[in-house]
Amino acid sequence: MKVIVINGSPRAEKGYTSMILTPFVQGMMDAGTDVEILYTKGLNLKPCDCNQMFCWYDKPGKCYIMDDMQVLYPKLKAADILVLATPVYIPLPGDMQNLINRLCPFIEPYLEIREKRTRARLHKDIKIKKIVLVSSGGWWEKENFATIEYIAEELAKNMNIAFAGAILRPHAFLMKKEGKITEDGKRVINAAKRAGNELVKEGRINRKTLAVVSHPLISEEELRNRYNRMLN
């Protein structure tokens, strides 16, 4: 099995998203999976500026923009699982949004109705069968991830593939104290690693495992007061 991970954090491997992503990837690798991590920060990814749908009508499956997506396309085509890893911005970091938009050439220009929605599907030469979301945020509640989770799930549905779940870590910065991983942080990291292992071995991630990753590390009131004190 081949997994491609796209880390869209502007801080790349130094960000809080990587704190969750790294053990998740290790869990997949321990289960015998070939994983490659790519960082949008180091890539030249131009926004989609084609209003003529070149990749649908002129040359289906081909993007006319010559940038680093031309290097990524073959890697992504060969992957069985695509992992999108990103922090919560409003809603996504710019490079991550550009990358998602530039996946349009993978979608076959054939529309149909599924579950009362207009949907498409992947070209037959695309191997991706599942999409997974890994995300970190600074606010207290898991509901703060709703927009980016919706984006990832809708992308999967429009590709006619499975959305294999979301590994979400609210107030991720509290996993560290004075530069060191806390005991709560270690439990989150171990659960993220277990999630990667479960995805490969069982084909899905146990809900209890996801709950451990997302478990509150502080009360909502205390976190809100911390933020507000910083502004005063």
Order of alpha helices (4+ residues) and beta strands (2+ residues): beta-alpha-beta-alpha-beta-alpha-beta-beta-beta-alpha-beta-beta-beta-alpha-alpha-alpha
